[in-house]
């Protein structure tokens, strides 16, 4: 070997380097698919914007300390962030997330575009006031159990188990429990709906 030559990396080192090199583009893709800015990810993870930017561009090597909060924020396994070979198990193991008094379980953690969630909505006083919200996008819901009240503009509809609804979310709307028993609903959200219903505290 010539004096200034370096030994070629072993196969294992090359594989590890290739895995780490793929983390940045994967992080950028996940963030964009979730419809989040670097500032929003920084707020959610506690990782600085400049560090996130360098991670995505490949200017900083990923570490476990950085990847764990990112995996939690994007709701993916660490193996998915680093592109580890799949285990072959297709089952989804959602982690419950509590938002606005409801419990959400992501059923499509790796999907692009529409996101599917199961929502567990606790019982409430049927006469309690309902606050409407609006955002860009479209939404679809299917009642699995219980009774759900859908307020859409000036119209109120009670959905029973087995009934579904779809609507433009630019119309002021709210989906709440129609009674005192727990209700379970399957939701399909676009990126904006996911941000409003599941991500914002």
N, C-alpha and C positions, 0 to 999 in steps of 0.2 A: 504494500500500500504506500503511495507517495506521501511525503511528509505532511502535506496540507490537505489530504483527503480525509473525509470523515466516513466511518463505517455506515453502510446502508442500514436504515431502520429495519428491525425485525418485523415479521408479518403482524404480530399482535400490536406493536406500536403503531404501525400504519393503519390498522383497523380502528384503533382508538382515536387517532388523529382525524381520520375520515368521519367518525361519529361526531366528534366535537365540532368539526368544521360545518357540519350540517345543522347544528343547534340554532345558530343565528337566523338563517332563513326560515327555519321552522317556527321560531319565536315570533318573527315578523308576520308570518302567515297567520298564526293563531291570533295574534292581536288584531289584525285587520279583519279576520273572519268574525271576531267578537265585536267589531265595530268600536274599538277602544283606541284612545290616543295614548301616547307615551305618558302624558301627565296623569291620565286616569289609572294606568297600570301602576305608576309610581305611588299614587295615593293608596291603591289597594294592597300593594306589596311592601311598601316601605323601602323599595329599591330606588335610588336616584334616577332621574331622567337621563342624565349623561351616561350612567352605567348601563341602563337599558338600551340606549342607542348604540353603545359600543358592543354590547352583547349581540344585538341584531346584525350589526355590520361586520362582526367577526374580529373587532378590535380588542375584545376582552374574552379570555377563556372562561367558559361557564364553570361554576363551582356548585357543590351541593347546597351551600348556604344561599346562593342566588336562585337556583332552580326550584327549590322546594316551595317558596312563596309564589313563584310564577306558575308552577303546576297547580297549586290550590286555586289561584285566581282564574286560570283558564280551564279548570276542572278536567285535567288530563293526568294520566299517570306519568311518573318520571321517565319510565321506559319510552313513552311516546315522545317526550321532549328530545331525548337523545337518539331516537330512531333505533332503539334496540330491536332485535328480531322478535316478531310476535310469538306468543306462546301457543296460539291456535285455539284459545278459548274465546268464543264469540260473545259470551255473556257480559252484559253491562252491570256493573256494581255501583249504582249511584250513591253519592254521599249527600245526605239531607242538608239543605240550606234554608234557613229561616229568614223570610223577608216579609215585611208589612203584616206580620202576624200569621202568615201562611208558611207551610213547609213545601219546598220544591225539590224534586228529584229529577236530575237531568237524565234523559233516556238516550240522548244522542251526543255524548261528549266529544266525538270526533267528527261530527258532520259539519258540512258547510251550509250556508243559507239558513233554511228553516231549522229551528231547534225544538225538540219535543220534550215536554216536562210533564210529570205527574205532580199535581198540586193537591195538598191536603189542607182543606179550609175549615177551620174550627167553627163551631156553632156561634151564633150571635143573636142579639135581640132583634127580631124582625123589624121593629120600629126605629132602630138606631139610624142616624143619618148616614148617607153614603156620599163619599167624595168622588167626583168624576175626574178622570185624567184623559189626556190625549197625546198622541205622538205619531210620527210617521210609521207607515207599515200596514200590515194586515194580520189578522189573528183568527185562529180557529180553536174551538173548544168542544169537548165531548164529556158529558157527565157520566162518571162511572158509578157513583153512589151518592145518596143524599139529594138535596134540592138546591139549586143555584139560582140566584137572581142576577140577571144581566140588565144593567141600565145602559141604554144606548141612545144618547141624545135625550129626547123627552119621553122615550118609550121604555117601559119596564116589562121584561119577559121572565117568567119562571121556567127554568129548564129542569126536567125530570131525568132520572137515570135512562140512558140510551138515547137522549136527545143531544143534538149538536147545534152549534151556531158559528157563523163566520161573519166578520165585519171589518170595515175599514177603520183603523185605529186613529185616524185623524178626527173621527167623530168622538166627542166626549163620551167616555164609557167607564164602567166599573163592573167587576164580577165579584160578587160576595155570596156568602152563605144565605140561603133564604129562610133558615130556621135555626133551631138550637142543636141539631144533630150534625156531626162531622160530615162533610161532603168531600168527595174525591173527583178531580177533574183532570182530563188529559188536555194539555195545551200545545198548540203549535205557535211558536213565536218567530218573527223575523228578527234580525239583529237589533233593531231599535226597540222592539217589544221586550226582548230578553234583557236589554240594558235597563229599561224602566222597571219591569216587574221583578226581576231576579237580582240584578246587580246593585241597583241603587238602594242604599239603606233606608 
